[in-house]
Amino acid sequence: MIESRINVGDRIPAFELEATDGARMAVPTGSPLILIFFRGQWCPYCRWELAGLQTITRSVAELSAGIVAVSPDTPGERRAA
């Protein structure tokens, strides 16, 4: 089995995700990116982490970086939270 992974400092390959509103979103590949995987809106620890990231959004943007949070939630589950 061939294992491939992205390490800190690696450039990520181009890919798209479904945004909260259901639209397709191209993930930026040329700028630094904080990529977070979380279990879902039902997880209090994940919500706590996302709230913390929200407080640094402006600072991250000033560094020409982005934040992308990925979860297995469906659009309906995300809107209900």
C-alpha positions as MATLAB code, in Angstrom:
seq = 'MIESRINVGDRIPAFELEATDGARMAVPTGSPLILIFFRGQWCPYCRWELAGLQTITRSVAELSAGIVAVSPDTPGERRAA';
ca = [
       0.000    0.000    0.000;
       1.323    3.414   -0.949;
       0.841    5.992    1.748;
       0.768    9.654    0.860;
       0.461   12.440    3.337;
       0.861   16.160    3.625;
       3.477   17.271    6.110;
       3.857   20.656    7.759;
       5.327   23.008    5.181;
       4.240   20.918    2.161;
       2.161   22.453   -0.598;
      -1.260   20.874   -0.783;
      -2.662   19.674   -4.099;
      -5.551   21.593   -5.627;
      -8.948   20.350   -4.478;
     -12.515   21.525   -3.903;
     -14.821   21.263   -0.921;
     -18.513   21.886   -0.418;
     -19.034   25.115    1.536;
     -21.646   25.547    4.255;
     -24.095   27.047    1.758;
     -23.661   24.061   -0.572;
     -21.479   25.923   -3.100;
     -18.245   24.342   -4.318;
     -15.139   26.032   -2.948;
     -11.659   25.774   -4.439;
      -9.099   25.491   -1.650;
      -6.256   27.941   -2.206;
      -2.947   26.225   -2.917;
      -0.546   29.129   -3.361;
      -0.839   30.705    0.081;
      -0.246   29.367    3.591;
      -3.262   27.509    4.891;
      -4.457   26.300    8.264;
      -6.387   23.130    7.446;
      -8.499   21.792   10.331;
     -10.382   18.504   10.395;
     -13.051   18.312   13.079;
     -15.607   15.710   14.066;
     -18.727   17.829   13.700;
     -20.872   20.546   15.201;
     -22.004   18.119   17.907;
     -18.457   17.954   19.364;
     -17.934   20.563   22.117;
     -14.150   20.369   21.817;
     -14.305   20.956   18.079;
     -16.631   23.937   18.523;
     -14.231   25.329   21.139;
     -11.301   24.992   18.728;
     -13.252   26.642   15.900;
     -14.241   29.528   18.196;
     -10.567   30.009   19.023;
      -9.642   30.037   15.343;
     -12.352   32.621   14.720;
     -10.497   35.003   17.050;
      -7.351   34.875   14.894;
      -9.023   35.075   11.481;
      -7.989   38.697   10.908;
      -4.365   38.032   11.930;
      -4.226   35.017    9.623;
      -5.609   37.071    6.726;
      -2.998   39.791    7.371;
      -0.364   37.085    6.789;
      -2.025   36.269    3.429;
      -3.045   32.889    4.816;
      -6.394   31.168    5.109;
      -8.282   28.858    7.428;
     -10.329   25.924    6.133;
     -12.279   23.690    8.509;
     -13.467   20.295    7.214;
     -16.080   18.097    8.868;
     -18.297   15.156    7.904;
     -21.414   17.225    8.665;
     -23.982   17.540    5.910;
     -25.074   21.050    4.856;
     -28.317   20.548    6.811;
     -26.435   19.595    9.962;
     -24.144   22.605    9.628;
     -27.051   25.032    9.176;
     -28.910   23.534   12.146;
     -25.945   24.077   14.500;
];
